[in-house]
Structure formats: structure tokens, C-alpha cells
Amino acid sequence: MSELTGTQTAAVVIMNLDRAQAVEVLKHLSDDEAEAIAAEIIRLRDLDLETTRDALTDFQRVVRGHLPPVRGGRDLATGLLEASLGAERAAGVLTKVASSMTSSSFEFLTTVEPAQVASILDGELPQTIALVIAHLPVDRAAAVLAEIADPARTDVAQAIATMGTATQDAVAVVATTLRARAGAMTTRDARDTLGGVQPLVDIINRSDATVEKALLASIEARDSALAEDIRSRMFTFADIVVLDDRDAQRVLRGIDVRVLALALKGSSGPVADVILRNMTERNREALQEEARLLGTVRVSQVEEARAAIVRTIRELEAVGDIRVQRVEEEYVV
């Protein structure tokens, strides 16, 4: 191994203490410190003798004779953390460790243009592409998915929705292959739960109206139950009727009157009623005048205007400014 960092050196020292001593040391660390050291213990599974000796020397301990290399790994980190922090705090630290290690596997792709990422992924199995996209930030994942042509895009979307748990060994193999294509290499070791319908919904929610409509139609043709599940979790423009008046007013304050006029083209009576009754008289008159001046518009313009309003609603809901009542929610009165 190359020269160790301070955290790696501390991890090697703790690995070479007897269990009681290691537990006592960890008790005096903060959660962040314990998390950093636990991550290194997990990574340093196959530590060679020379690196062990160098680390201990750096820590001003005299090493004599042959010290057997100590194997790190998740079990060792788990045992030490549980003994020093308790099972509950240990679980929290290990969850953070796993999340940070896994999310960094494809970090190198976050600076690559979505079209280039799609090109790098070209030729891979849908399950492999789904694994990669599920690791990307949601906005980036949506952009990459939009660059994949159908029917491959639908294959990938279906794979995301049905994917469960992925070992980091599998993640590391894929990441190493892709990094090599991009001119770099990486490996990691952890475990994370990915995929499922909700991650796919989050990605679709960040996609533009055209991609959203085409993808849902393709999924519907393959698996109507899955398409229905996805739609049930998505907020659509027609669902604006479930907002209470105060939340509807909060949404409308941030929408341009032209966007509203476009969105209302061909909309149902209840949707228009919610919008109109939650506008001031002056804004209502401005909206009606804008609608009169619009004339004939393309369907794509209407869809994009509605998508913009839905994105605003989703953003406000995400930060807790409004509450969207889901169909399945029940209230205790």
C-alpha cells in the first residue's frame, strides 16, 4: 500500500489492539471520528505486514519480530462499534459509513455530461445501467435516463423499479469497468439497498414532460400493474384538486400567468375552479386576458406548462411548505 493517511494509521493501530483496549479507545471518539475509522477498518481487510509495521511505527510504537497482519472488515468494525457505542449508535454509524462509501462509487460520473454517461453505459445490460443510475443524484439520473433511447430506456426503468439489494462487490466491479472507460479506476466495499418503484418515481419526477409521458406509456405496455403503481405515487397536474386553498395559493404565487394560462388549456372544470378561486381578482383578470390572447397552442406547450406547475408543487412539498394529501392517506379526526 502507499503511505497511509492519519485516519488509516489510527485504524491500523486500533485493529492491532486487543478487543478490550480497542473498545476503550473508541468510547472516547465522537460519532464522526468513529465513522471515519470504521470505514477504514472495513476497507483494510487484507493488510500486509509491512504496512502494519509502518503504521505502528508512525504511531510511535516499536514493532519487533513478525507481527501477523490483522484482517479488517465489516465484522470487526461492527463488533468494535457495538461494544463501544452500543448496538443502536453502532447501527447508525455503520449506515452512514455504508451510504458514504456506496455513493462515492460512481462519484466520478457526476462531472461527466449525461450524454457521455449514456455513451459509457451503451451496450451494458439494463440491470447494470439501472445499478449505475440508481447511484447517481436524482437530477443527474433523470438527465442520463433521458439520453437513453427506447426500448432500452424502458428496460432500464423497469430494472430500477424491480432492483433490490446490491452488494458493493458488484458495485465495485461495475464502477471499475466504467471508470476504466472514462480513464480512471475505483473500488469500494459496502452494502446498500437500491432500486424500487420510489427511486424510479423520483427520477421520472425530475424528467421533462415528453420523457415522462413516453416512459410511462412504454412501461404501461409491458407491465400495467407497475405503471399504475408508479402513477399512484406521482403527483399530476389534475391532482391539484387535492391541495387545500392555502397550499394552492402558496403554489400559485410562484407561477407565471402565461404558464397558468397554457396549463389550463383543456383542463377539467375542478382544476380550473381550484386555480381561479385561489387567485386575487386582478390576477384572475390577467389570467383570463392571457388565455384569450393565447389562441391555438401545441399540446407539448400545454404539457410542459403543467409539468412546470407540478415541479413547483413537488419542490414545495419536499421542503415542507405545503402538504399533498395522498389517496391512500387516512386521518384520525
Disulfide bonds with the S-S distance in Angstrom:
none
